[in-house]
Amino acid sequence: MSLAVDARSLVKTFGNIRALDEVTFNIKQGEVYGLIGPNGAGKTTTLRIISTLLLPTSGTINIFNVDVVKQPDEARKIISYLPEEAGAYRNLSGLEYLEFMAKFNTTTKQDLQATIKEAAEIAGLGERLKDKAKTYSKGMKRRLLVARALMTKPKLAVLDEPASGLDVLHAYHIRQIIKTYVKQQGVTVLLSSHNMLEVEFLCDRVALVNKGKIVVEGQPQQLKTQYNSQNLEEVFAKVVGYA
């Protein structure tokens, strides 16, 4: 099976700060791969490079054999990126927002309607999609944005903290959306999260990132067994020397 993502020796510097330090990893097609670690570890920088928003200082990154640095326009056609702080247009209804965004990726009215229908089912907001986004709770907005990220059936969905700051029910709904959609559509997902339970539930493999480096990588259960830990938080603490 060919790789969905092949990142090799990624370095990113901001002045004297080395945000990424020789980061290497790969993701298989149809896999959910998680980057976890503290703030400032380099997770979001990695996601932004993969999503063509930042150029690496050095290193290579290929997505389905498309070179992100040399062919950014081609890469953008197969990627969907959801930033942690993304927002919807306040004065558009949920449906109007989805239609506006879908027009960037569809060429016929039939495709447009099918994409909007797909997004409405993913969001699960029912009649509330007719209301303006400014009336939505944070959880409802996030469900709308996750639907926007997945509705075009991207080959790679890049999700930065998809359920960050949400209450239990909205976070649960978003995790179920991602889990179900990956299995049904075969979408490959790269996500970052601070929530270790979320990572364990969603991810086939994870990379623990600290100070711009991947310090350990593997399947969640494998890592817990290897480090004799009850959860990934404990694994991380042991790996970086906090435990």
LINSULMO-V864996 format. One record per residue. N is the residue number from 0. RES is the residue in one small letter. SS is DSSP state (hx for helix, st for strand, lp for the rest). PHI is phi in whole degrees, -180 to 180 (none if undefined). Layout:
# LINSULMO-V864996
n=N res=RES ss=SS phi=PHI
n=N res=RES ss=SS phi=PHI
This chain:
# LINSULMO-V864996
n=0 res=m ss=lp phi=none
n=1 res=s ss=lp phi=-73
n=2 res=l ss=st phi=-84
n=3 res=a ss=st phi=-77
n=4 res=v ss=st phi=-133
n=5 res=d ss=st phi=-133
n=6 res=a ss=st phi=-106
n=7 res=r ss=st phi=-133
n=8 res=s ss=st phi=52
n=9 res=l ss=st phi=-72
n=10 res=v ss=st phi=-125
n=11 res=k ss=st phi=-138
n=12 res=t ss=st phi=-116
n=13 res=f ss=st phi=-122
n=14 res=g ss=lp phi=65
n=15 res=n ss=lp phi=-89
n=16 res=i ss=st phi=-92
n=17 res=r ss=st phi=-99
n=18 res=a ss=st phi=-70
n=19 res=l ss=st phi=-126
n=20 res=d ss=st phi=-130
n=21 res=e ss=st phi=61
n=22 res=v ss=st phi=-80
n=23 res=t ss=st phi=-132
n=24 res=f ss=st phi=-163
n=25 res=n ss=st phi=-140
n=26 res=i ss=st phi=-129
n=27 res=k ss=st phi=-83
n=28 res=q ss=lp phi=-61
n=29 res=g ss=lp phi=78
n=30 res=e ss=lp phi=-95
n=31 res=v ss=st phi=-105
n=32 res=y ss=st phi=-118
n=33 res=g ss=st phi=-113
n=34 res=l ss=st phi=-106
n=35 res=i ss=st phi=-129
n=36 res=g ss=lp phi=160
n=37 res=p ss=lp phi=-72
n=38 res=n ss=lp phi=-58
n=39 res=g ss=lp phi=82
n=40 res=a ss=lp phi=-76
n=41 res=g ss=lp phi=117
n=42 res=k ss=hx phi=-64
n=43 res=t ss=hx phi=-66
n=44 res=t ss=hx phi=-59
n=45 res=t ss=hx phi=-61
n=46 res=l ss=hx phi=-62
n=47 res=r ss=hx phi=-70
n=48 res=i ss=hx phi=-66
n=49 res=i ss=hx phi=-63
n=50 res=s ss=lp phi=-86
n=51 res=t ss=lp phi=72
n=52 res=l ss=lp phi=-88
n=53 res=l ss=lp phi=-131
n=54 res=l ss=lp phi=-94
n=55 res=p ss=lp phi=-70
n=56 res=t ss=lp phi=-68
n=57 res=s ss=st phi=-158
n=58 res=g ss=st phi=102
n=59 res=t ss=st phi=-129
n=60 res=i ss=st phi=-144
n=61 res=n ss=st phi=-120
n=62 res=i ss=st phi=-120
n=63 res=f ss=lp phi=48
n=64 res=n ss=lp phi=68
n=65 res=v ss=st phi=-103
n=66 res=d ss=st phi=-76
n=67 res=v ss=lp phi=-63
n=68 res=v ss=lp phi=-77
n=69 res=k ss=lp phi=-86
n=70 res=q ss=lp phi=-130
n=71 res=p ss=hx phi=-62
n=72 res=d ss=hx phi=-65
n=73 res=e ss=hx phi=-68
n=74 res=a ss=hx phi=-63
n=75 res=r ss=hx phi=-65
n=76 res=k ss=lp phi=-70
n=77 res=i ss=lp phi=-117
n=78 res=i ss=st phi=-114
n=79 res=s ss=st phi=-127
n=80 res=y ss=st phi=-122
n=81 res=l ss=st phi=-117
n=82 res=p ss=lp phi=-69
n=83 res=e ss=lp phi=-63
n=84 res=e ss=lp phi=-103
n=85 res=a ss=lp phi=-65
n=86 res=g ss=lp phi=-139
n=87 res=a ss=lp phi=-103
n=88 res=y ss=lp phi=-70
n=89 res=r ss=lp phi=-59
n=90 res=n ss=lp phi=-94
n=91 res=l ss=lp phi=-98
n=92 res=s ss=st phi=-71
n=93 res=g ss=hx phi=-56
n=94 res=l ss=hx phi=-66
n=95 res=e ss=hx phi=-63
n=96 res=y ss=hx phi=-64
n=97 res=l ss=hx phi=-63
n=98 res=e ss=hx phi=-65
n=99 res=f ss=hx phi=-59
n=100 res=m ss=hx phi=-72
n=101 res=a ss=hx phi=-67
n=102 res=k ss=lp phi=-65
n=103 res=f ss=lp phi=-73
n=104 res=n ss=lp phi=-122
n=105 res=t ss=lp phi=-125
n=106 res=t ss=lp phi=-117
n=107 res=t ss=lp phi=-124
n=108 res=k ss=hx phi=-62
n=109 res=q ss=hx phi=-65
n=110 res=d ss=hx phi=-65
n=111 res=l ss=hx phi=-61
n=112 res=q ss=hx phi=-64
n=113 res=a ss=hx phi=-65
n=114 res=t ss=hx phi=-68
n=115 res=i ss=hx phi=-64
n=116 res=k ss=hx phi=-62
n=117 res=e ss=hx phi=-60
n=118 res=a ss=hx phi=-64
n=119 res=a ss=hx phi=-63
n=120 res=e ss=hx phi=-69
n=121 res=i ss=hx phi=-65
n=122 res=a ss=hx phi=-66
n=123 res=g ss=lp phi=65
n=124 res=l ss=lp phi=-96
n=125 res=g ss=hx phi=56
n=126 res=e ss=hx phi=-67
n=127 res=r ss=hx phi=-67
n=128 res=l ss=hx phi=-63
n=129 res=k ss=hx phi=-82
n=130 res=d ss=lp phi=-90
n=131 res=k ss=st phi=-68
n=132 res=a ss=hx phi=-62
n=133 res=k ss=hx phi=-68
n=134 res=t ss=hx phi=-92
n=135 res=y ss=lp phi=-83
n=136 res=s ss=lp phi=-73
n=137 res=k ss=hx phi=-60
n=138 res=g ss=hx phi=-64
n=139 res=m ss=hx phi=-66
n=140 res=k ss=hx phi=-62
n=141 res=r ss=hx phi=-68
n=142 res=r ss=hx phi=-63
n=143 res=l ss=hx phi=-62
n=144 res=l ss=hx phi=-72
n=145 res=v ss=hx phi=-64
n=146 res=a ss=hx phi=-61
n=147 res=r ss=hx phi=-61
n=148 res=a ss=hx phi=-70
n=149 res=l ss=hx phi=-102
n=150 res=m ss=lp phi=-64
n=151 res=t ss=lp phi=-88
n=152 res=k ss=lp phi=53
n=153 res=p ss=lp phi=-65
n=154 res=k ss=lp phi=-70
n=155 res=l ss=st phi=-133
n=156 res=a ss=st phi=-103
n=157 res=v ss=st phi=-108
n=158 res=l ss=st phi=-121
n=159 res=d ss=st phi=-98
n=160 res=e ss=lp phi=50
n=161 res=p ss=lp phi=-60
n=162 res=a ss=lp phi=-119
n=163 res=s ss=lp phi=-62
n=164 res=g ss=lp phi=75
n=165 res=l ss=lp phi=-94
n=166 res=d ss=lp phi=-72
n=167 res=v ss=hx phi=-58
n=168 res=l ss=hx phi=-71
n=169 res=h ss=hx phi=-67
n=170 res=a ss=hx phi=-63
n=171 res=y ss=hx phi=-60
n=172 res=h ss=hx phi=-62
n=173 res=i ss=hx phi=-66
n=174 res=r ss=hx phi=-63
n=175 res=q ss=hx phi=-65
n=176 res=i ss=hx phi=-56
n=177 res=i ss=hx phi=-63
n=178 res=k ss=hx phi=-60
n=179 res=t ss=hx phi=-67
n=180 res=y ss=hx phi=-66
n=181 res=v ss=hx phi=-62
n=182 res=k ss=hx phi=-69
n=183 res=q ss=hx phi=-76
n=184 res=q ss=hx phi=-105
n=185 res=g ss=lp phi=71
n=186 res=v ss=lp phi=-72
n=187 res=t ss=st phi=-90
n=188 res=v ss=st phi=-126
n=189 res=l ss=st phi=-116
n=190 res=l ss=st phi=-134
n=191 res=s ss=st phi=-117
n=192 res=s ss=st phi=-162
n=193 res=h ss=lp phi=-90
n=194 res=n ss=lp phi=-86
n=195 res=m ss=hx phi=-68
n=196 res=l ss=hx phi=-65
n=197 res=e ss=hx phi=-61
n=198 res=v ss=hx phi=-63
n=199 res=e ss=hx phi=-63
n=200 res=f ss=hx phi=-71
n=201 res=l ss=hx phi=-95
n=202 res=c ss=lp phi=-92
n=203 res=d ss=lp phi=-76
n=204 res=r ss=st phi=-141
n=205 res=v ss=st phi=-135
n=206 res=a ss=st phi=-122
n=207 res=l ss=st phi=-90
n=208 res=v ss=st phi=-111
n=209 res=n ss=st phi=-147
n=210 res=k ss=lp phi=52
n=211 res=g ss=lp phi=80
n=212 res=k ss=st phi=-124
n=213 res=i ss=st phi=-83
n=214 res=v ss=st phi=-94
n=215 res=v ss=st phi=-162
n=216 res=e ss=st phi=-145
n=217 res=g ss=st phi=163
n=218 res=q ss=lp phi=-74
n=219 res=p ss=hx phi=-53
n=220 res=q ss=hx phi=-66
n=221 res=q ss=hx phi=-60
n=222 res=l ss=hx phi=-67
n=223 res=k ss=hx phi=-64
n=224 res=t ss=hx phi=-69
n=225 res=q ss=hx phi=-60
n=226 res=y ss=lp phi=-104
n=227 res=n ss=lp phi=49
n=228 res=s ss=lp phi=-124
n=229 res=q ss=lp phi=-80
n=230 res=n ss=lp phi=-155
n=231 res=l ss=hx phi=-72
n=232 res=e ss=hx phi=-60
n=233 res=e ss=hx phi=-68
n=234 res=v ss=hx phi=-58
n=235 res=f ss=hx phi=-62
n=236 res=a ss=hx phi=-61
n=237 res=k ss=hx phi=-71
n=238 res=v ss=hx phi=-65
n=239 res=v ss=lp phi=-94
n=240 res=g ss=lp phi=87
n=241 res=y ss=lp phi=-88
n=242 res=a ss=lp phi=-118
